[in-house]
């Protein structure tokens, strides 16, 4: 089973809703959030943890956020075999859960960019697809988010070279291991990619808002 939770948030201020929602989280996570430099980062991080908390509750999964740990690369995890991943871009936050192996998710805002500056992170076939595309920037972000979602699922994040990943039409590979990526059409001008170890047939998509976070 593959489930994607998402939320949009107001990044303008750390208001009463922010503090109320912050206090439902364990103290260690509160401190981790408040160490972030900008209000935008704090709000996005808070929303990600709230999506994780409510996703665990909705799916009746055992662990609580009190038992959350972090790998040497900073990836959060539970000792229990529960696979999840969080990503955010501007005021859009997503959290993916999988019961069929590792999962990674990445979201990026599609924006004007000189993609030529990133040529070295793409393989020749990927670069050809970008250059020959009717919309090179769109294709750039499609392949980029696929690569990042795989690295997040793998657990190393950008500590592993993006060029090591092969992004094909129907499958992807990292150092010989097979991965499956799919694009999720959630928001205009944003691209969301989910990477999984198995080719999941179905995905459940759920929006959550502030009122649901407080339940």
N, C-alpha and C positions, 0 to 999 in steps of 0.2 A: 504494500500500500504506500502511495506517495501523496503527501499532503503539503500544500503551500498556503501559508497564512501571510496576509499582507495588510499594511496600514499606511495611511497618509497622515502627516502631522503638521502642526503649526510650529514653525521654527522661530517665530518672532521673539518669544520671551519665555523665560523660565518661570511660569506663572503658578497659580494655585493648583491647577490640574497636574502640572509637572511634579510638584512636591508631594501631592497626594498619592500619585502613582509610584513615585520613588520610594515612599515609605512602605509599600507592600513587598518590596524586595529585601533579601537578606542584607545585613549591614556591609558585608564585604563587597557585594556588588554595588551598593550605593556609593561606597568610597571609590570604587573603580570608575564609576560613571563620572563622579564629581572631579576626578583628577584630569579628565579630558579638558582641553584648553578652551574650546569654543562652545557656545550654547547649542549651535547646530549639531556638533558631535555628541554632546550630552543628551540632547533630545532624541537623536537617532539611536544611540546606544540604549537608552532607556526603553524606547519602543521595541527594539529588538529583543531585549530580555523579557518584556511584557508579552510579546508574541510567543516566545519560548514557554513562559510560565503558563499562559492560557492554552497553548497547544498541548502541553503535558496534561493539563487538567481535562481538556475536552476529549483527549484520546485515552483517558484513564490510565496513564503511564505512571509508574511508581515513584521515580526519583523526584525530589524537590530541589529547588535552586540552591538550597543550603549545601548540597553535596556536589555542586558543580566544580570541576577542576579545569586546569589549563595545561596544554602541552608546552614543550619548550618553544614551539613556534607561536604560542598564544592562542591556539584553537581551543575553545571550550568543549568539554566532554563530560559524560557521566561514566562511572565504572560499569553500570548496567549497559547492555548492548542496545542503546538507543541512539540512532543516527539522526543528526540534525545539523543545520547550518544557517547562518544569518548573514544578510547583506543589506546595505543601504546606500542610497544615492540621493543627495539633496533631501527632500521631505518624503521620500518613498522608502519603505522598509519591508523586507520579506524574510520569512523564516520557513525553511523546508524540513519536513520529517520524512524518514523512509523506514519501512520495516523489511526492506529487501536489500540490505547492504548499505555501504557508504553513500552519502549524498553531499553535493556541493551546490550552492546557488550564488549567482552574481547578478547584480543589477547596475546598469550604467545609463546615464542620460546621453542620448544621441545629440551631439553638438558639433559645430564646425571644428575640424582638427586637421592638421597637416600630417596625415597618416604616414607619409614618406619618412618621417623621423623615427618610425618604429619598425622599419623594414627588417632589421636584424633579428627581431623576435619571431618572425614568420618563416615557415618553410617555403621552398620555391613554388610548390603547387598552391599553397595558401595565398602567397603574394600575387600569383597570376590571377586567382579568383578575385582578389581585391581590385587589381588594376583593370581587369576586363569587365568589372561589374558596371551596370547602369548607374548604380549609386555606391561608389567606392567607400564612402564614409559609413554608410549603413552596413556594408559587408565587413568592413574593418571591425566595427563594434560587435557584429555577430560572431566573428571568429575570436575576437579578443575575450568576450565574456564566456565563450565556450571554454577557452583555455583556462581562464581564471576559475571557473566553476569546477573544473577537473582538479586543479591544484588545491582548491579549498576542500574538496572531497578527499583527496589524497592525504591532506593534513599538513602539507609543507607550505602552502601558500606560495608567495613569490620567492621563497627560498629555493625553489627548483626553477630551472630555466624554462621560460615560455616556449622557446624553440624546440624543446624536447617533446612537445605535445604535437601529435598529428590530428588535425581536425578534418574529417572526411564529410561526405554528404550524409551517410547513414550511420556512421560510427566514428569513434575517436580512440586514440591510443596514447598512453604515457608509459614510456620505457617498456613496451610490449604488452602492458595490461590494457584490456579492452574497457572502454567507457561509452556510455550512451548520453547524448546531450539533446535537449529539446528546448525550443524557444517558447516562452509563455507570454501571450499577448495580454498584458495587464494594463499598462499605462501608455498614453500617447507620448511620443518622443522619448520613451525609455525602452530598453531591451532587457529582458530577464531570461537567463539561461539556467537550467538545472542539469547537473551531471549525476548519473547513477551508475552503479556497478552492474545492475541488471536492467533489461529493457522493459520498464514498467508499462503495462497496458493502459492504465488509467491514472489520472491525477485529480485529486479533490482540491479545489481552490476556495479559500474562505477569507473574507474581509473581516477585520476586527477594528473596533473603534474604542474611544476612551471609556464609554459606558460599560462595555464588555470587560475591559481591563480591571475595572473596580469590583467585579462580581467574584 
